[in-house]
Amino acid sequence: MPEGTIKRLTEKGFGFIDTGTGKDLFFHMSALEGVRYDDLQEGQRVSYKVGQGSKGPCAEGVKVI
């Protein structure tokens, strides 16, 4: 599974992962596994699967490493 770093979290329950490729990947709190959204912090390393959302690629199955 690809890995990245949480770049930004919002108060609305979504955030963005820095994938290391120059493009950030959107994720929603419903895509988290094994962690609550409120427990996430910017800069944390995560693994994820790339899925397809209504507005383009998004992260699914996001887990803290």
Buried (B, 14 or more C-beta within 10 A) or exposed (E): EBEBBBBEBEEEEBBBBBBEEEEBBBBBBEBBEEBEBEEBEEEBEBBBBEEEEEEEEBBBBBBBE
